[in-house]
Amino acid sequence: MIDLESLLQKYPWEDRWKTLAKPIDSLWEFDLPVTREEIWPHLIDTSALNQRVGMPRFDYQEKDGKLIGKTKQVGFQLEWEEVPWEWEYLKEIGNARIYKKGFGYYVRSRIVLETLGESRSKVYLYFGWIPRNFFMRKLLEYAMPKLELSYHKALNEIAEEIKRKKPKKNSIPGKEISFVPEAQWIHPEKLDKETQNLINNGVSKDAVNAVFSWIKSASDNELDRIRIKEVSRNLNLDPDEVLFLFLHGCRLGIFTLSWDIVCPHCRGVRTSLTRLSDLPSKDECEVCEIDFDTTGVNSIEVTFHLHPGIRIIEKQMYCAAEPATKQHILLTKTIPAKKSYSSNLLVGSGVFRLRKKGDKRYRLVDIKPSYQQTDILWLPETKEEEIKVSPKPNLVFENESNSDVTIILEERNEDQTSLRPSEIFNYQEFRDLFSEEAIATNLQLDIGIKTILFTDIVGSTKFYETEGDHGAFLQVREHFIKTNQIIQNFRGVVVKTIGDAVMASFFSPLQALKAAKEMQEWFHPENQHTPVRIRISIHTGNCLAVNLNSNIDYFGNTVNYTAKLQSVTNSGEISFSETIFRDRDIREYLRAESIKLHKVEFPLPWADRTDFVYVWKV
């Protein structure tokens, strides 16, 4: 149970504000027939909540690491600096604004959440104002009770929607949706005009109708940054087909593509680029007080946007809503100098990072029911080592420094909704449609683990002598067409060709091995349609994407190892590394197909060792 007196004792007013004017403090209580886990996502999305209660639209701009907001309300022009938010998962949310223009000098708010039994919760909503003058004090004293009623109505509406399990508004394929009336449409007819072109390019009619119906009914906020995985999930469509649609849509002038540099801490977009070649080697986040490399595997997100020639998109904001935009962060709390902080965290099993704002270093927190320790002690004498605790641990932090410190607990898992360059590079449609895209010549982009496959024509010199230049050229060209077709059938992509050889990349080892099997079956001596015979090698590991001849090429030990494997591979054979052999899907496939392998030595003179690799004679 919370009352205004106890809340003000926990969060007392600073003297610098009390000297300006006597505060106006309001604390409201709302009993809701839903659990705190159910209501929490709606409380952290304060922008949507403010829209429900009738707040005007806000405009935000970031200046020198500070978020500056502007709006107009009941005839008054408001302008303020947003104080960094604080929140703790399932417990409370706090924010404040320092006003340059408006009803007061300062306002602070806090949402506190408590559980009431198994199926109910209580929400406390506090507002504290430092009014600008006598007139503004009277205006606020009149307005705050009305605002309480608005919040009461909004929160109860949300609770009713949760209880009814109201579904999200999804577009139904084939059903005509009217255009959003308030949207700034320029040429909406282009969507219908280009529908048949997309279908002709191989996109299903149902997918085109579903995506275009969603676009016609979606708000500006939904279309501000279109994320392929999110769209496909919401519309129940195949992500590959949705990406295929958007890639072709870019070439038809329906969409644009951007390369968004993302802060590794807050995951906010720091720079949005229209060309990959403009990617800098470093970027910075003034809000998080860090600079960072942009070439990491999760530093860039690929997003799409509706072309401004079709509709102008302006993001609608009714609050900064930091907790909703940073849901991977479970706790952010500023601890004053020479003060300590403790809390019982409502966090379940998982692996998390505990860090200070502005510090790239962090401590891993592994939470499992099997661990006996119940406290996370972050004291000056604590060693920098992994912390292993049971769920819902107690956190104790002591700030011995002479300045405020902000501590942050966040999920270690990366954003699974993001489309990364490492993924889009593995789509042949992207390489064909965006062949002009290239990485800056001085950068090496980490694209994580890739499965690399090399093919090479066996006895090509003799082949040219027996077939002649013209005949050999035709056969080699047919060989490239067939290998490319098989590679694409197994979700692979041709990275490049080198003479008579092909270098390809796949999402998984199993896809690569199945593609290799089909290629060897086609180029088998029993096939009289082609005299070409090939050898194939496969390996998997970390790769870098680089610029080679203005194209996206792969580089690194994995690529080099795969190419060298050709030396122990003969005609009609597929060789692959120990790493491939130990892949679980590969082992199951080999057992199911009763495939026999030969284990051979593979000398690595550059590494002064000998590996064992596996050879399959198809």
HUNOR-V743716 format. One line per field, one symbol per residue. ss: DSSP state (2 for helix, 1 for strand, 0 for the rest). phi: phi as a letter, one per 40 degrees, with the letter a starting at -180 (. if undefined). burial: 1 if it has 24 or more other C-alpha atoms within 12 Angstrom, else 0. A space follows every 10 residues. Layout:
ss=???
phi=???
burial=???
This chain:
ss=0002222222 0000222200 0001111111 1100022222 2222022222 2200000111 1110011111 1110011111 1111111100 0111111111 1001111111 1111110001 1111111111 1002222222 2222222222 2222222222 2222000000 0000000000 0001100022 2220222222 0000222222 2222222002 2220010222 2222200022 2222222222 2000111111 1100000011 1110022200 0111100001 1110000001 1111110000 1100001000 0222200011 1111100001 1111000001 1111110000 0011111000 0000111100 0000001110 0001111100 0000111111 1000000000 2222000222 2220000000 0000111111 1111111002 2222222222 2222222222 2222222220 0011111100 1111110022 2222222222 2200000000 0001111111 1111111100 1111102222 2222222200 0011110222 2002222222 2200000111 1111000011 11111110
phi=.bbccccccc bccccccccc accbbbbbbb cbcbcccccd dccccccccc cccgcccbbb bcbfgbcbba abbfgbcbaa bccdcbabdg babbaabbcc bicacabbba bbbbcbgcbb abbbbbbbbb ccaccccccc cccccccccc cdcccccccc ccccfdcccb cbdgccbccc cccccbbccc ccccdccccc chcccccccc ccccccbccc ccccbcbdcc cccccfbcdc cccdcccccc ccgcbbbbbc cbccccgccc abbcbccccc cbaabcccgb bacccccbcb bcbbacdccc acbbccbbac fdcccbcccc aaacbcdgbb aaacccbcci bbbbabcgbc cabcbbbacc cccbbbcbbd ccccacbbbc dfccbbbbcc ccbcbbbbbb ccdccccccc ddccccbccc cccbcccacd ccbbccbgcb cbbbbaccgc cccccccgdc ccdccccccc ccccccdccb gcaccabbgc cbbbbbcadc ccccccdccc ccccdcccca ccbbbbbbab icbbcbcbfg bcbbahcccc cccccdcbbb dgbbbacccc dccccccccc cccfccbbcb cbcbccbfab cbbbbbcc
burial=0000001000 0010001000 0011111111 1111111111 1111111111 0110111111 0000001111 1000000111 1111111111 1111111110 1111111111 1111100000 1111111111 1100001001 1001001100 1101110110 0100000001 1000000000 0010100101 1001100100 0011111111 1111111111 0111111111 1101101111 1111111111 1111111111 1111111111 1110011011 1011101100 0111111111 1111111101 1011011111 1111011111 1111100001 1010111000 1111111100 0111111000 0001111100 0000001111 1110111110 0000111111 1101100111 1111111111 1001001111 0011111111 1111111101 0010000000 0100110011 0111011101 1111111001 1111111111 1111111111 1111000001 1111111111 1111111000 1111110111 1111111111 1111111111 1000010000 0000000000 0100000000 00111111
